[in-house]
Amino acid sequence: MTAHHKHHTHAHSEHHHSHSVPKSQGLAFASAIVLNTAFVIVEFSYGFMANSTALMADAGHNLSDVLGLLLAWGAAILSRKLPNERYTYGLRSTSIMAALVNAMFLLVACGAIAWEAIHRFSQPPLVAGLTVTVLAGIGIVINGLSAWLFVKGSKTDLNIRGAYLHMAADAMVSLGVALAGIAMLYTDWFWLDPVVSLVIVLVIVISTWGLLRESMQLALVAVPAHIDVSEVATYLRQCQGVTDLHDLHVWGMSTTESALTTHLVMPAGYPGDAFIDTIVKTLKERFSIQHCTLQVEQGTTHHACALHPSSSTHS
């Protein structure tokens, strides 16, 4: 029995669904992009004619959403690209990049909207309340429908969640603009227009912050939010024959897939493929870790994680 034995598996046949974008998701992207592009053109045109910064700001934000949807869709397609000699993991991490860029893009758009709204406080312009109300009402329907298209995928994919948050935030924004438009119809409170713009910014920032934080963490190769490393370490240590472990690393390969590598100290030596397969299956089913590399060591020599040289174990 040798002191080292590596077992590397991706269990492709068990999780092929994670590697592709369902046709329904592609249809959701296409539908949302077409609907929102048409609405951006109409909303900005009428916002300009109605002299409403809230409508134009919303149109600008909707345009950023269209670009964000294109980015997310492109990343979802690229993530299906098979591994090659240069990209041994394929291009799965493009979904992480898309989620991060989308979050940053949204925050930049918020800054531009807020800046324009603050300037308008000094001299609130006359705003055509009826036009604002009608356009915002259409926006509620389009954005609400677009968000609904991404509800299912948003629960398991951060990249899709980014698209969903964009659409859901827009539906809320349109509701706010519609309420302001109704108020301006019956009053001369034209200052409501920039106020609503600032409320829009606040809503978007709050809804985007979590997306920014999670996508930034994944980009920095952090442990995905849904995985508790201490629980993973506890499970591995409890496996029969395992006396210790070190070099435990868990990271997100994409917004839907996670990977793990670790060294298991097993004095009795390599226990056989069936034992390793059981661990791989449990890591996938219990912890949603799809790609595992497990190295078995007998502990006859001293090993330490290169990142933690002062410690013989790392978890």
Secondary structure, 3 states (H helix, E strand, C coil): CCCEEEEEECCHHHCHHHHCCCHHHHHHHHHHHHHHHHHHHHHHHHHHHHCCHHHHHHHHHHHHHHHHHHHHHHHHHHCCCCCCCCCCCCCCCHHHHHHHHHHHHHHHHHHHHHHHHHHHHCCCCCCCHHHHHHHHHHHHHHHHHHHHHHHHHHCCCHHHHHHHHHHHHHHHHHHHHHHHHHHHHHCCCCCHHHHHHHHHHHHHHHHHHHHHHHHHHHHCCCCCCCCCHHHHHHHHHHCCCCCEEEEEEEEECCCCCEEEEEEEECCCCCCCHHHHHHHHHHHHHHHCCCEEEEEEECCCCCCCCCCCCCCCCCC
